[in-house]
Amino acid sequence: MSHIPVMLDHVVEHLAPSEGNVLLDGTFGGGGYTRRLLAEANCRVLGVDRDPDALKRADDIVASYGDRFTLLPGCFGDLDRLALGVSETKLDGVVLDLGVSSFQLDQADRGFSFMRDGPLDMRMSRTGPNAADIVNSADERDLADIIFQLGEERESRRIARSLVQARKATPFETTLQLADAVENAVGGRRGKKTHPATKTFQALRMFVNDELGELARGLCAAERALKASGRLVIVTFHSLEDRMVKTFFADRSGKTEGGSRFMPQVEQTGPAPSFETLRRVTAPDTAEIATNVRARSSRLRSGIRTDSPAWDVEIELPVNLPDLTEFA
Ligand SMILES: C[S@@+](CC[C@H](N)C(=O)[O-])C[C@H]1O[C@@H](n2cnc3c(N)ncnc32)[C@H](O)[C@@H]1O
């Protein structure tokens, strides 16, 4: 199955590509956004992805657009450094479409899906500790915290206890082994429409790929890389991500009630707004959700860079979790 780009028309409208622009697609995936941007205006697109498989899907774009397209393997948390290596000017636009692609979900051997049996992996970049490393070695409390905070799973404690018991007999190696263990832990499907392991899988995927950390770094990197009037467009699929993006734009545009959440004490003398926001959140319409169920939980937020310097303020994560490097 291929990947259907989410809110594609809205992304183009918010990025407003025009002749001579240098745009960065920080989540190249199947190249859905990149292809449309290149067709929309005589611009240049830098396509970033941390998944080596995604980068193999760019051949037709290179053939059609030549040096208007540059592929950059890496993480969007580093996007300013990646862009600096290939573009002499700052960027006119950055788009991030978070999470995983349908290509990744559908490929059993990537280990993202509880519907397909494969190795319990879930690493987008195929490097670092994988999901099995976490499930087999995290202590019960950390495991429960990961599942609760990133999956918003109310049964997290019960699931963690059960996984820690089960791994003593047989360490977890496959996706279906984990899906079955979670289902047993919560006492079966009990008439639920979604699989009982949905939230646990989401939480592990987000943890293994440090997705919230990457988002925090990516927002700040885009703030540094964009030129004045450049646009930043973010599509999220998770309430924690949307909250981070919303807070970022509210803080950076000086709209946070009572001043910046991070710098209330310097409200009067704090940094000048580095973004201006035009619209509130954009959600997909019912027609899009009917044809692409993946779009259901998506939210788009955007901002336009002012000419003030990037803030020297890191973004606080909304969760407190063990360090991924502990599992390396
Ligand atoms: C939802 S898909 C993007 C789909 C794309 N917009 C399209 O229309 O085809 C997300 C992609 O971003 C990549 N990705 C996720 N987080 C990343 C990160 N921090 N750095 C670089 N790539 C990332 C994933 O590997 C995946 O290929």
PDBQT file of the ligand as one rigid body, heavy atoms in Angstrom, charges set to zero:
ROOT
HETATM    1  C1  LIG A 401       3.964  10.569   8.108  1.00  0.00    +0.000 C 
HETATM    2  S1  LIG A 401       5.355  10.183   7.172  1.00  0.00    +0.000 S 
HETATM    3  C2  LIG A 401       5.516  11.506   6.046  1.00  0.00    +0.000 C 
HETATM    4  C3  LIG A 401       4.759  11.302   4.776  1.00  0.00    +0.000 C 
HETATM    5  C4  LIG A 401       4.981  12.371   3.731  1.00  0.00    +0.000 C 
HETATM    6  N1  LIG A 401       4.497  13.672   4.156  1.00  0.00    +0.000 N 
HETATM    7  C5  LIG A 401       4.311  12.000   2.440  1.00  0.00    +0.000 C 
HETATM    8  O1  LIG A 401       3.375  12.711   2.033  1.00  0.00    +0.000 OA
HETATM    9  O2  LIG A 401       4.689  11.007   1.819  1.00  0.00    +0.000 OA
HETATM   10  C6  LIG A 401       6.639  10.511   8.287  1.00  0.00    +0.000 C 
HETATM   11  C7  LIG A 401       8.035  10.249   7.750  1.00  0.00    +0.000 C 
HETATM   12  O3  LIG A 401       8.915  11.031   8.532  1.00  0.00    +0.000 OA
HETATM   13  C8  LIG A 401      10.012  10.276   8.947  1.00  0.00    +0.000 C 
HETATM   14  N2  LIG A 401      10.404  10.821  10.234  1.00  0.00    +0.000 N 
HETATM   15  C9  LIG A 401       9.720  10.772  11.393  1.00  0.00    +0.000 A 
HETATM   16  N3  LIG A 401      10.381  11.397  12.353  1.00  0.00    +0.000 NA
HETATM   17  C10 LIG A 401      11.520  11.880  11.788  1.00  0.00    +0.000 A 
HETATM   18  C11 LIG A 401      12.616  12.653  12.276  1.00  0.00    +0.000 A 
HETATM   19  N4  LIG A 401      12.681  13.029  13.542  1.00  0.00    +0.000 N 
HETATM   20  N5  LIG A 401      13.575  12.994  11.392  1.00  0.00    +0.000 NA
HETATM   21  C12 LIG A 401      13.517  12.621  10.098  1.00  0.00    +0.000 A 
HETATM   22  N6  LIG A 401      12.510  11.876   9.582  1.00  0.00    +0.000 NA
HETATM   23  C13 LIG A 401      11.521  11.520  10.426  1.00  0.00    +0.000 A 
HETATM   24  C14 LIG A 401       9.538   8.851   8.988  1.00  0.00    +0.000 C 
HETATM   25  O4  LIG A 401      10.618   7.972   8.785  1.00  0.00    +0.000 OA
HETATM   26  C15 LIG A 401       8.512   8.819   7.855  1.00  0.00    +0.000 C 
HETATM   27  O5  LIG A 401       9.122   8.397   6.662  1.00  0.00    +0.000 OA
ENDROOT
TORSDOF 0
